[in-house]
């Protein structure tokens, strides 16, 4: 009997990347490949990259070197944002066999069939302006929650960001297709779907993108709420200027959409927001947070912040920190600015020293911890619905645990009980 060829995947970056990797994995398994852990020997290794920060680039190189030591005869495929932005640079990394840009990512199987070990790395990429079409993807079997990609690309031009160059213009699936896919996942036992996209609130510009919005995100969430049986939905990151009051009002009365928002801020200084070319100011952002808390007092609100971006003086950073401190939010995702090629931010002065960036990161991470603890403390004694996910091993006693999240995203862990796995359970927060 002929041995199955094997494939291993590793994902860097955002939830969108994870949903795409999961889809690529299913495609490979359907073609007869055996899926293996990335730490095992495999015939093919696929690294789905991110290029939002410099660290993602470095990590990609480290992973290739690790594969070379473990299994030097294996094929190494690099795809994702880094592959689109710097295909020639990646092709020169020793051990890389294939580089797939944005337009070729989902043609992985066809390209693998043409590979020969020892040849020069093959680059399959194109100008990002020519990228069109929408490839639906979702994660499944990786965890209880499923990340469903409904939108891709971005028409914004934030000064620090390479994503439009890596992903192309904003485009999306249709409401009809998303509803159909969500309901299929419901019938397969999925309890929670997280809607994901590069610029999620920009949903509706069609399969190939375009300036005229054919549908909109509000109509999508209404359709999912009323036409599917998925018990729980979450909206992943959504721009504050695209989170409308009617969306907030809908979530407030919905039994399927969880009281949880993730809203990028990036800076609490209007001067820095202007340098970043963001499409809102601090007053708009503050108003959105206030409205959420007015209509959904128990809502969890996560916030993205970038520290040390060009032009962020000490005074602007202090202004930003004070603004964030005053917001009624639940946690922060703090990113340290790193220079990205071909971005407008490279022309902005003054440049913040790396050591200062790192110090500001620590300050905001401490603030995030305080916000998170305060949010949790407000819910002690309350009973919330928890979706428990999978077994985890607790060190050092190696006790099996179940982990899950309340509707408003408070993490809960408890000793393992088989009957609670992938179930929604009433839980009193201690």
C-alpha positions as CSV (number, residue, x, y, z in Angstrom):
1,X,0.0,0.0,0.0
2,X,1.4,3.4,-1.0
3,X,2.2,5.7,1.9
4,X,0.2,8.9,2.1
5,X,2.1,12.1,1.5
6,X,2.0,14.3,4.6
7,X,1.6,18.1,5.1
8,X,2.2,20.4,8.1
9,X,1.0,24.0,8.5
10,X,2.1,26.9,10.6
11,X,0.2,30.2,10.8
12,X,1.6,33.6,11.7
13,X,-0.6,36.6,12.3
14,X,-4.3,37.3,12.4
15,X,-7.5,35.2,12.8
16,X,-8.1,35.6,9.1
17,X,-4.8,33.8,8.4
18,X,-5.9,31.0,10.7
19,X,-9.2,30.6,8.9
20,X,-7.4,30.4,5.5
21,X,-4.8,27.9,6.8
22,X,-7.7,25.7,8.1
23,X,-9.3,25.8,4.6
24,X,-6.0,25.0,2.9
25,X,-5.5,22.1,5.3
26,X,-8.9,20.6,4.4
27,X,-8.2,20.9,0.7
28,X,-4.9,19.0,1.1
29,X,-6.5,16.3,3.2
30,X,-9.3,15.9,0.6
31,X,-6.5,15.3,-1.9
32,X,-5.1,12.5,0.2
33,X,-2.5,14.2,2.3
34,X,-2.1,13.3,5.9
35,X,-2.0,16.3,8.2
36,X,0.8,16.3,10.7
37,X,2.0,18.6,13.5
38,X,4.5,21.2,12.4
39,X,7.0,19.7,14.8
40,X,6.8,16.3,13.1
41,X,8.5,15.2,9.9
42,X,6.3,15.9,6.9
43,X,6.7,15.8,3.1
44,X,5.4,19.4,2.7
45,X,5.5,22.3,5.1
46,X,3.3,25.4,4.5
47,X,3.9,28.6,6.4
48,X,1.1,31.2,6.1
49,X,2.8,34.5,6.9
50,X,1.9,37.9,8.2
51,X,3.9,41.0,7.6
52,X,2.3,43.5,9.9
53,X,5.4,43.7,12.1
54,X,9.1,42.9,11.6
55,X,8.9,40.0,14.0
56,X,6.6,38.1,11.7
57,X,9.3,38.3,9.0
58,X,12.0,37.1,11.3
59,X,9.8,34.3,12.6
60,X,9.2,33.0,9.1
61,X,13.0,32.8,8.5
62,X,13.5,31.0,11.8
63,X,10.8,28.4,10.9
64,X,12.4,27.7,7.5
65,X,15.7,27.1,9.3
66,X,14.0,24.7,11.7
67,X,12.5,22.7,8.9
68,X,15.9,22.5,7.2
69,X,17.3,20.9,10.3
70,X,14.4,18.5,10.9
71,X,13.6,17.4,7.4
72,X,15.9,18.9,4.7
73,X,14.3,16.9,1.8
74,X,10.8,18.3,2.5
75,X,9.2,20.9,0.3
76,X,8.8,24.3,1.9
77,X,5.9,26.6,0.8
78,X,5.6,30.2,1.9
79,X,2.3,32.0,1.4
80,X,0.4,34.9,3.0
81,X,1.1,38.6,3.3
82,X,4.9,38.4,3.6
83,X,4.9,36.3,0.4
84,X,3.0,38.8,-1.5
85,X,5.1,41.8,-0.4
86,X,8.6,40.3,-0.7
87,X,8.5,37.2,-2.9
88,X,12.1,37.6,-4.2
89,X,13.4,38.1,-0.7
90,X,11.7,34.9,0.5
91,X,12.8,32.9,-2.5
92,X,16.4,33.5,-1.6
93,X,16.0,31.9,1.9
94,X,17.8,28.6,1.7
95,X,15.3,25.7,1.8
96,X,12.3,27.6,0.3
97,X,10.8,25.8,-2.7
98,X,7.6,27.7,-3.5
99,X,6.3,31.3,-2.9
100,X,2.6,31.9,-3.4
101,X,1.2,35.4,-3.5
102,X,-2.3,36.5,-2.7
103,X,-3.8,35.4,-6.0
104,X,-2.3,31.9,-5.9
105,X,-2.7,30.9,-2.2
106,X,-5.7,28.7,-2.8
107,X,-4.1,27.0,-5.8
108,X,-1.6,25.3,-3.5
109,X,-2.4,21.8,-4.6
110,X,-1.8,22.5,-8.2
111,X,1.5,24.2,-7.6
112,X,2.8,21.4,-5.3
113,X,2.2,18.9,-8.0
114,X,4.8,20.7,-10.2
115,X,7.6,21.0,-7.6
116,X,11.0,19.3,-7.8
117,X,13.3,19.4,-4.8
118,X,16.6,21.1,-5.6
119,X,15.3,23.5,-8.2
120,X,15.4,27.2,-7.6
121,X,12.5,28.5,-5.6
122,X,9.4,29.0,-7.7
123,X,7.6,32.4,-7.3
124,X,3.9,32.6,-8.2
125,X,2.8,36.1,-7.5
126,X,1.3,39.1,-9.3
127,X,0.7,42.8,-8.8
128,X,-1.7,43.3,-6.0
129,X,-3.8,45.6,-8.2
130,X,-4.8,42.7,-10.3
131,X,-6.0,40.5,-7.4
132,X,-9.7,39.9,-7.6
133,X,-12.2,37.4,-6.5
134,X,-13.1,36.2,-2.9
135,X,-12.0,32.9,-1.4
136,X,-14.3,31.9,1.4
137,X,-12.5,30.2,4.3
138,X,-13.2,29.0,7.8
139,X,-11.5,27.3,10.7
140,X,-13.0,24.0,11.9
141,X,-11.8,21.2,14.2
142,X,-9.0,23.4,15.5
143,X,-11.2,24.7,18.3
144,X,-14.8,25.0,19.3
145,X,-15.1,28.5,17.9
146,X,-15.0,28.8,14.1
147,X,-13.5,31.8,12.5
148,X,-15.4,32.5,9.3
149,X,-13.9,34.9,6.7
150,X,-16.5,37.1,5.1
151,X,-14.4,40.0,3.8
152,X,-10.8,40.5,2.5
153,X,-8.6,43.3,1.5
154,X,-8.7,47.0,2.4
155,X,-9.4,50.3,0.6
156,X,-8.0,52.4,3.5
157,X,-4.6,54.0,3.3
158,X,-3.3,54.1,6.9
159,X,0.2,55.4,6.9
160,X,1.7,52.6,9.0
161,X,0.1,49.6,7.2
162,X,1.1,47.2,4.4
163,X,-2.1,45.2,4.3
164,X,-3.6,46.9,1.2
165,X,-0.4,46.1,-0.6
166,X,-0.5,42.5,0.6
167,X,-4.3,41.8,0.4
168,X,-5.6,44.1,-2.3
169,X,-8.8,46.0,-2.5
170,X,-11.8,45.4,-0.3
171,X,-14.0,42.6,-1.5
172,X,-16.3,40.1,0.2
173,X,-18.7,37.2,0.0
174,X,-22.4,37.7,-0.5
175,X,-24.9,37.6,2.4
176,X,-26.6,34.6,0.8
177,X,-23.4,32.6,0.7
178,X,-22.4,33.5,4.3
179,X,-25.8,32.5,5.6
180,X,-25.6,29.2,3.7
181,X,-22.1,28.5,5.0
182,X,-23.0,29.5,8.6
183,X,-26.0,27.2,8.6
184,X,-23.9,24.3,7.3
185,X,-21.5,24.8,10.1
186,X,-24.4,24.9,12.6
187,X,-25.6,21.5,11.3
188,X,-22.0,20.2,11.8
189,X,-22.2,21.1,15.5
190,X,-20.5,24.5,15.5
191,X,-21.6,26.5,18.5
192,X,-19.9,29.8,17.9
193,X,-18.8,31.7,14.8
194,X,-16.4,34.7,14.9
195,X,-16.9,36.8,11.8
196,X,-13.5,37.9,10.4
197,X,-12.1,40.1,7.7
198,X,-9.3,42.6,7.1
199,X,-11.8,45.5,7.2
200,X,-14.9,43.8,8.4
201,X,-17.2,46.8,8.5
202,X,-16.4,47.4,4.8
203,X,-18.3,44.2,3.9
204,X,-20.5,44.4,0.8
205,X,-18.3,45.6,-2.0
206,X,-18.7,42.5,-4.0
207,X,-16.8,39.4,-5.0
208,X,-14.3,41.5,-7.1
209,X,-14.4,44.7,-5.1
210,X,-15.5,48.1,-6.2
211,X,-16.3,51.5,-4.8
212,X,-20.1,50.9,-4.7
213,X,-21.3,48.9,-1.8
214,X,-23.7,46.2,-3.0
215,X,-24.6,45.0,0.5
216,X,-23.6,46.1,4.0
217,X,-22.4,44.6,7.2
218,X,-25.5,45.5,9.2
219,X,-27.7,43.5,6.8
220,X,-25.3,40.6,7.1
221,X,-25.5,40.4,10.9
222,X,-29.3,40.8,10.7
223,X,-29.5,37.9,8.3
224,X,-27.3,35.7,10.4
225,X,-29.3,36.5,13.5
226,X,-32.6,35.7,11.9
227,X,-31.9,33.0,9.3
228,X,-29.4,30.6,11.0
229,X,-29.4,28.5,14.1
230,X,-25.8,29.2,15.3
231,X,-26.2,29.9,19.1
232,X,-23.4,32.4,19.3
233,X,-21.8,35.0,16.9
234,X,-19.0,37.4,17.6
235,X,-17.9,40.4,15.6
236,X,-14.1,40.4,15.4
237,X,-12.2,43.7,14.9
238,X,-14.3,46.5,13.3
239,X,-13.3,50.1,12.6
240,X,-15.0,52.7,14.9
241,X,-16.2,54.7,11.9
242,X,-17.9,51.6,10.4
243,X,-19.5,50.5,13.7
244,X,-22.9,52.2,13.3
245,X,-25.3,53.0,16.0
246,X,-27.9,50.7,14.5
247,X,-25.4,47.8,14.7
248,X,-24.8,48.4,18.4
249,X,-28.6,48.6,18.9
250,X,-29.1,45.3,17.1
251,X,-26.4,43.5,19.1
252,X,-28.0,44.9,22.3
253,X,-31.2,43.1,21.6
254,X,-29.8,40.0,19.9
255,X,-29.7,36.6,21.6
256,X,-27.1,35.3,19.1
257,X,-24.6,38.1,18.8
258,X,-22.5,38.2,21.9
259,X,-21.9,41.4,24.0
260,X,-18.3,41.7,22.8
261,X,-16.7,44.3,20.6
262,X,-13.1,44.7,19.4
263,X,-12.6,48.3,18.1
264,X,-9.1,49.5,16.9
265,X,-8.1,52.8,18.4
266,X,-4.3,52.9,17.5
267,X,-3.8,56.2,19.4
268,X,-5.7,58.3,21.8
269,X,-4.1,61.5,20.4
270,X,-5.9,63.2,17.5
271,X,-2.6,64.6,16.2
272,X,-1.2,61.0,15.9
273,X,-4.5,59.7,14.4
274,X,-4.1,62.4,11.7
275,X,-0.5,61.3,11.0
276,X,-1.7,57.7,10.8
277,X,-4.4,58.8,8.3
278,X,-7.2,57.1,10.4
279,X,-10.8,58.0,9.5
280,X,-12.0,59.1,12.9
281,X,-11.0,61.2,15.9
282,X,-11.0,60.5,19.6
283,X,-14.5,62.1,20.1
284,X,-16.1,59.7,17.7
285,X,-14.3,56.8,19.4
286,X,-15.4,57.9,22.9
287,X,-19.0,58.3,21.7
288,X,-19.0,54.7,20.4
289,X,-17.7,53.3,23.7
290,X,-20.2,55.4,25.6
291,X,-23.1,54.2,23.5
292,X,-22.1,50.5,23.8
293,X,-21.9,50.8,27.6
294,X,-25.3,52.7,27.7
295,X,-27.1,50.0,25.7
296,X,-25.0,46.9,26.8
297,X,-23.5,47.7,30.3
298,X,-21.9,44.2,30.6
299,X,-20.3,44.4,27.1
300,X,-16.6,43.4,26.8
301,X,-14.7,45.9,24.7
302,X,-11.2,45.2,23.4
303,X,-9.0,47.9,21.9
304,X,-5.9,47.8,19.5
305,X,-3.2,50.4,20.2
306,X,0.1,51.1,18.4
307,X,2.9,52.7,20.5
308,X,5.9,54.5,19.2
309,X,4.7,55.4,15.7
310,X,6.5,58.2,14.0
311,X,5.4,61.6,15.3
312,X,4.3,60.2,18.7
313,X,6.0,62.7,21.0
314,X,6.2,62.1,24.7
315,X,3.3,64.6,25.1
316,X,1.2,62.8,22.5
317,X,1.8,59.5,24.2
318,X,0.8,60.9,27.5
319,X,-2.3,62.3,25.9
320,X,-3.1,58.9,24.4
321,X,-2.5,57.1,27.7
322,X,-4.8,59.4,29.6
323,X,-7.5,59.1,27.0
324,X,-7.4,55.3,27.1
325,X,-7.3,55.3,30.9
326,X,-10.6,57.2,31.0
327,X,-12.3,54.8,28.6
328,X,-14.7,52.2,29.9
329,X,-13.0,49.3,28.1
330,X,-12.0,45.7,29.1
331,X,-8.5,45.0,27.6
332,X,-5.9,46.2,25.2
333,X,-3.9,44.6,22.4
334,X,-0.7,46.6,22.3
335,X,1.5,46.7,19.3
336,X,5.0,48.2,19.1
337,X,5.4,50.2,15.8
338,X,7.9,48.7,13.4
339,X,9.0,50.2,10.1
340,X,7.5,48.6,7.0
341,X,8.8,49.2,3.5
342,X,6.8,51.5,1.1
343,X,4.6,52.9,3.9
344,X,4.0,56.7,4.3
345,X,4.9,56.5,7.9
346,X,8.6,56.3,6.9
347,X,8.5,60.0,6.0
348,X,7.0,61.1,9.3
349,X,9.3,62.7,11.9
350,X,10.4,62.5,14.7
351,X,11.2,58.8,14.8
352,X,10.7,57.3,18.2
353,X,13.7,55.3,19.5
354,X,13.1,51.6,19.8
355,X,13.9,51.6,23.5
356,X,11.2,54.2,24.0
357,X,8.7,52.2,22.0
358,X,9.3,49.2,24.1
359,X,8.9,51.2,27.3
360,X,5.6,52.6,26.1
361,X,4.5,49.1,25.3
362,X,5.1,48.0,28.9
363,X,3.2,51.0,30.2
364,X,0.1,50.2,28.2
365,X,0.3,46.5,28.9
366,X,0.2,47.3,32.6
367,X,-2.8,49.5,31.9
368,X,-4.4,46.7,30.0
369,X,-3.9,44.3,32.9
370,X,-5.6,46.8,35.3
371,X,-8.5,47.3,32.9
372,X,-9.0,43.5,32.5
373,X,-8.9,42.9,36.3
374,X,-11.4,45.7,36.9
375,X,-13.8,44.3,34.2
376,X,-13.6,40.8,35.7
377,X,-14.1,42.0,39.2
378,X,-17.4,43.7,38.2
379,X,-18.8,40.3,37.3
380,X,-17.9,38.3,40.4
381,X,-21.0,36.5,41.5
382,X,-22.8,37.0,38.2
383,X,-24.1,34.0,36.2
384,X,-23.1,34.0,32.5
385,X,-23.3,31.4,29.8
386,X,-19.9,29.8,29.0
387,X,-19.0,27.9,25.9
388,X,-16.4,25.3,27.0
389,X,-13.9,24.4,24.3
390,X,-11.2,21.8,24.7
391,X,-8.9,20.0,27.1
392,X,-5.8,21.8,28.4
393,X,-3.0,20.5,30.5
394,X,-2.2,22.4,33.6
395,X,1.4,22.4,34.8
396,X,3.0,21.1,37.0
397,X,0.3,18.7,38.1
398,X,-0.8,17.9,34.6
399,X,-4.5,18.1,35.5
400,X,-6.8,18.1,32.5
401,X,-8.8,21.3,32.2
402,X,-11.7,22.7,30.2
403,X,-11.4,26.3,29.1
404,X,-14.2,28.5,27.7
405,X,-15.5,32.0,27.5
406,X,-18.5,33.7,28.8
407,X,-20.8,35.6,26.4
408,X,-18.9,38.7,27.3
409,X,-15.5,37.1,26.9
410,X,-14.3,36.4,30.4
411,X,-12.1,33.3,30.3
412,X,-13.2,30.4,32.5
413,X,-11.2,27.3,33.4
414,X,-12.4,24.3,35.3
415,X,-11.4,20.6,35.8
416,X,-12.3,18.6,32.8
417,X,-15.8,17.2,32.4
418,X,-16.5,15.4,29.2
419,X,-20.2,16.3,29.2
420,X,-19.3,20.0,29.1
421,X,-17.0,19.9,26.0
422,X,-18.5,22.0,23.2
423,X,-21.5,22.8,25.4
424,X,-22.9,26.1,26.6
425,X,-23.2,26.0,30.4
426,X,-24.5,28.5,33.0
427,X,-21.6,29.5,35.2
428,X,-21.3,31.7,38.3
429,X,-18.2,33.7,38.1
430,X,-16.0,33.4,41.3
